[in-house]
């Protein structure tokens, strides 16, 4: 009888310990899941910040490159126009001749280039 009581007490104590251990494991698991979710959210915020930063940096770089190219092209065109005007003025042509030369050398090639671009765009669409 005494042994049976001791066995029952030992089994009960084992069940209590198992229940306590199970409770600790569940609490640790919930804590780990909560920490994992916090980590995922923090990483999402970090990734969003990195994306935003890179977008800003790349946007600024593209803007600066476009500005530099526009300035360079403007200077080149101004130099070309100035040289043509200077040549025409040296030839002492009348205003109509100067205008005709300018249109022939700058306006018409530009219009032809735009026509070709539009044709190419229409072919791709």
Secondary structure, 3 states (H helix, E strand, C coil): CHHHHHHHHHHHHHHHHHHHHHHHHHHHHHHHHHHHHHHHHHHHHHHHHHHHHHHHHHHHHHHHHHHHHHHHHHHHHHHHHHHHHHHHHHCCCCHHHHHHHHHHHHHHHHHHHHHHHHHHHHHHC
